[in-house]
Amino acid sequence: MSVGTKQKKNRKQSMKHISESMKNILAHAEKFGKICGLICFFLFYFLYVLWCLGAFCYTPGSSVFLRFLNAILFLALVLIALFFKPRRYFLAGAVILMVTISLLWMTITPTHNADWAPEYARLPRIQWHADQDSFTIRDLRDFHFRTTSDFDIRYTNEEFRISKLKAIDFLAVYWPQPGEEAIAHIMLRFRFDDGKNFLVSSETRRPKGSKYGAINNLYKQSCKIYMLATEPDILSLRTNIREPQERVYIYEMALTAEQRETILRDLIAEINDLHPHPQFYNTLTNNCFTELIPSLKAGIDDMPFFHHVYLISGWAPEYFFNAGWLKKKEGETFEELKKRSFLNPAMTGWDHQPETYSQLIRKWEMENDK
């Protein structure tokens, strides 16, 4: 056999080996792809099942017995579908059932017409004056809480000038719970040169008798309200009234006058838009922090479209600190800033009179260079 013939034969054998290797690789890749596809499908399937179970358990307007009976029947159907052959048809039927449930769930719409708990009875509105600089907050909440169920109901109409806005504070409130440092209630406080201020808090607008719950508020159980309130109202409730008490941290944001004005104007538009367009509160997507982010982003150009702290709100202050959006002293660490931003110790001697609450805050701010 000539040298040329041997080389041709070797090349053919090499090509054959390469071809067989490629076939094996493709076969393994196809098998791996099918396995990954099945894992993704069943993960999606079980998550969808869990969501639908919650939809049955929290369906408004039906008895607890009927809701849980429907949930059990639904669970039986979707689990049985996994064991009948041809499985793909039964699974397709189960998915169609879940899609139908989702479409029916979409017909549940938010409303402003309900028998609201007294704390959420009035939806605040902001009225601009002709100069487009001054505005009046109508129904600014100024309750005097003795306990969470014993309080004096009081609303005021207060005028502010946006040209006098001197600071925006970022507030994080923590309460005892599993992993409590990861979740916080976020609020904003707006302070003005003339000594006036108010706080904005996106909260659940709950009917009488209902309670807050992270799970049930995934299922259209509460509408949303922007709570506009005074310091003695919304802060005393957290530092002194509720049991157990909550930890309140107040951080001043490092913003220019133009940024502060942009944030406030955008937030005012959002607050007023809630009147013609009611919304549901949602633990993940429409919560205390996510509802403030669009207005913050309007004033902070380098704020990202999404960041994991938008969902893990308890970590937001440190993220804002590292991003340079919180005021700090020269060389100050976040832990040092956090320590002097803790409000509760200043409120231990409060005499439960509304007029003295803000006085204690002013004293605390002077002592902590706020």
C-alpha positions, -999 to 999 in steps of 0.1 A, spaced: 0 0 0 14 33 -10 21 62 14 -7 83 -2 -32 55 2 -23 50 39 -27 88 45 -61 88 29 -72 58 49 -60 75 81 -78 106 73 -110 87 67 -106 69 100 -99 102 118 -130 118 102 -150 88 112 -138 91 148 -145 129 148 -180 122 133 -188 96 160 -175 119 187 -196 147 175 -227 124 174 -220 114 210 -215 150 221 -248 160 203 -266 130 218 -254 139 253 -262 176 247 -297 166 236 -302 144 266 -289 172 289 -311 197 272 -342 175 278 -333 170 314 -328 208 319 -361 214 301 -380 189 323 -365 205 354 -375 240 343 -410 228 333 -416 211 366 -402 240 386 -425 263 367 -454 239 372 -450 235 409 -445 273 415 -476 279 394 -495 253 414 -484 271 446 -496 304 433 -529 290 423 -533 274 457 -529 308 473 -554 323 449 -580 298 460 -571 303 497 -574 341 494 -603 344 470 -623 374 483 -660 371 490 -662 334 498 -663 314 530 -631 299 545 -646 264 541 -654 268 504 -620 284 497 -600 255 513 -623 229 497 -616 243 463 -579 245 471 -579 208 480 -598 197 449 -575 218 427 -544 203 443 -557 168 438 -563 175 401 -529 190 393 -510 163 412 -530 134 397 -521 148 362 -485 139 369 -493 102 370 -517 96 341 -505 87 306 -502 102 280 -488 125 306 -483 155 283 -520 158 277 -530 156 313 -503 182 322 -514 204 294 -550 202 308 -537 211 343 -518 241 329 -549 253 310 -568 251 342 -542 272 360 -542 298 332 -580 300 335 -576 306 372 -551 334 365 -574 350 339 -603 349 364 -580 364 391 -572 393 368 -609 403 368 -605 413 405 -599 450 405 -589 475 432 -613 501 446 -614 531 468 -649 521 480 -646 500 512 -652 502 549 -616 511 557 -599 509 590 -598 544 606 -561 548 600 -566 544 562 -600 561 558 -588 592 540 -566 591 508 -544 622 509 -543 646 480 -518 673 471 -530 705 455 -506 728 436 -511 765 438 -509 789 408 -472 796 413 -463 759 409 -440 763 439 -463 761 469 -487 732 475 -512 721 501 -514 686 515 -550 678 521 -557 652 548 -522 651 562 -526 625 590 -518 637 625 -532 610 648 -523 609 685 -518 572 694 -520 560 730 -521 524 718 -525 508 684 -563 507 690 -568 538 711 -561 570 692 -574 605 684 -583 609 648 -570 642 634 -562 654 598 -548 687 588 -543 707 556 -508 720 555 -491 743 530 -454 739 519 -431 756 494 -409 733 473 -383 761 469 -378 758 507 -371 720 506 -338 716 523 -335 678 529 -349 644 521 -344 617 547 -343 580 540 -359 560 568 -356 523 575 -377 506 602 -370 471 615 -392 449 636 -387 415 653 -390 388 628 -370 359 613 -341 375 593 -352 409 605 -321 428 592 -330 418 557 -365 434 557 -374 469 566 -402 493 561 -389 522 540 -402 558 543 -391 593 531 -392 625 552 -392 659 535 -378 688 556 -381 725 548 -362 757 557 -392 770 576 -391 741 600 -420 722 584 -418 685 574 -439 655 565 -433 618 559 -444 596 530 -451 559 535 -465 535 510 -487 511 530 -515 486 528 -550 502 528 -568 476 548 -605 473 555 -618 471 591 -609 438 608 -582 427 583 -546 422 593 -513 427 574 -496 395 561 -467 391 537 -484 361 521 -519 373 518 -507 406 503 -495 386 473 -532 380 465 -550 414 462 -560 415 499 -552 452 504 -552 483 483 -523 507 483 -522 541 501 -496 567 502 -497 577 539 -487 614 544 -482 620 581 -466 641 608 -436 629 629 -456 624 661 -481 603 642 -461 579 621 -428 577 640 -442 575 676 -463 546 665 -431 527 657 -407 539 684 -430 539 714 -465 526 708 -463 493 691 -453 462 711 -427 451 704 -412 484 695 -397 489 661 -362 502 654 -362 535 634 -331 548 615 -331 582 598 -305 589 572 -302 622 554 -297 618 516 -268 634 498 -287 653 471 -286 686 452 -315 710 454 -325 701 419 -325 664 427 -346 670 458 -372 690 439 -373 664 411 -380 636 436 -407 654 454 -425 666 422 -425 631 408 -437 616 441 -465 642 443 -477 631 408 -477 595 419 -497 603 451 -523 622 431 -525 596 404 -537 570 430 -570 588 432 -583 580 397 -562 548 394 -565 527 426 -539 499 430 -534 468 450 -505 465 474 -482 436 466 -456 423 490 -431 418 461 -440 443 434 -460 471 449 -446 475 484 -433 502 507 -399 505 490 -407 496 453 -433 524 452 -408 550 462 -380 538 438 -394 554 406 -394 589 422 -359 583 437 -347 572 403 -362 604 387 -338 624 408 -308 600 410 -296 594 374 -272 566 383 -297 546 403 -300 512 385 -332 499 369 -331 469 392 -310 459 422 -315 430 446 -319 455 476 -351 467 460 -365 433 473 -343 429 503 -351 464 517 -333 460 550 -300 462 532 -309 493 513 -293 518 537 -259 502 533 -263 500 496 -273 537 494 -243 545 517 -218 527 494 -234 544 463 -228 578 479 -265 587 483 -264 592 521 -247 621 539 -218 611 561 -189 626 580 -154 626 567 -141 590 569 -173 577 586 -181 540 581 -216 528 575 -218 512 610 -208 545 626 -235 564 605 -260 537 614 -253 541 651 -259 579 651 -289 575 628 -308 553 654 -338 573 667 -352 551 694 -328 559 723 -338 596 720 -375 587 725 -372 566 757 -382 596 779 -411 608 757 -441 619 778 -466 607 751 -476 643 743 -476 649 705 -461 684 708 -430 671 726 -422 643 701 -409 666 674 -390 686 700 -371 655 710 -363 647 673 -350 683 668 -327 678 699 -316 644 687 -308 659 652 -286 686 667 -267 662 689 -261 638 659 -254 665 632 -285 657 613 
